[in-house]
Amino acid sequence: MAASKIAITIDDKILKQIDILVKSKYFKNRSKAIQEAVTEKLVRLGKTRLAQECAKLDPKLEQSIAEEGFSVEMEEWPEY
């Protein structure tokens, strides 16, 4: 995976917390800690976006679309 070097500005309190985690060997270094935090945030935002889009759906319409043609299929299925 290609990586790019960037410069960031970060609050001193946050940096101290990161340094504690690095010193305790929770993270290999500051870069890994920040990279993991950003990745986690992006994943959460992605899930939030999915939830927002799903909330726009009309449950009754989606149910009717899902069941469309289902009664015909039921007649074709063998009985158990």
SULSULFEN-V71340 format. One record per helix or strand of 3 or more residues. SS is the DSSP state (2 for helix, 1 for strand). FROM is the first residue (numbers start at 0). LEN is the number of residues. If there is no record, write none. Layout:
# SULSULFEN-V71340
SS	FROM	LEN
SS	FROM	LEN
This chain:
# SULSULFEN-V71340
2	11	12
2	29	26
2	58	9
2	69	7
